[in-house]
Amino acid sequence: MVKLARTDLSATDPAVLRIAVRLPQGLRPRRVTLRISIAVGADRREQAFVLADADEAAELLSLAGEVTSGTAIYVFRIAPADVSRLVAIREELAAHKAKGERGSLTLGVGAEACRTGALPAETLITTYLKTEKTGDFFPLTRDVDLRKDLPKEAAPEHIPVCT
């Protein structure tokens, strides 16, 4: 969390931002969404970006030590067509700050999955973020158990079968 606390999202190049998720065998990501919230005074708006697969092998190099038996890691990026939209959000926040208005930019990641087969007794999910082109991924959440740590509607038995 120290790495995340030191991350300045207003200075991060959206084109190099990467999100990764480690899932147990039996789960596959269906849709991964990046939510950006911008708040200026009492005004708060949120924009969602559906992330695209980042299937270049080089993206996985810094995550090689994170792969464990029975898991797979998937990497996502902001779609090139959405990069300019994210830059516009940051520029809007910078303009407010230049006028002396306080504001904040927050980032959230949501993932939907589907089942490809039987799931292990412990269904552990780990998420990662990468903010620098030459940097490594760092964990956002580690070993969140879908059976224990999330609401019942997110329990593995409620995850739809992949079609």
Secondary structure, DSSP 4 states (H G I P E B T S, - for coil): -HHHHT--TTTS-TTT-EEEEEEETTEEEEEEEEEEEEEETTEEEEEEEEPEE---GGGGGGGGGG--TTEEEEEEE--HHHHHHHHHHHHHHHHHHHTT--EEEEEEEEEEEEESS---SS-EEEEEEE-STTS--EEEEEEEETTTTS-GGGSGGGSPBP-
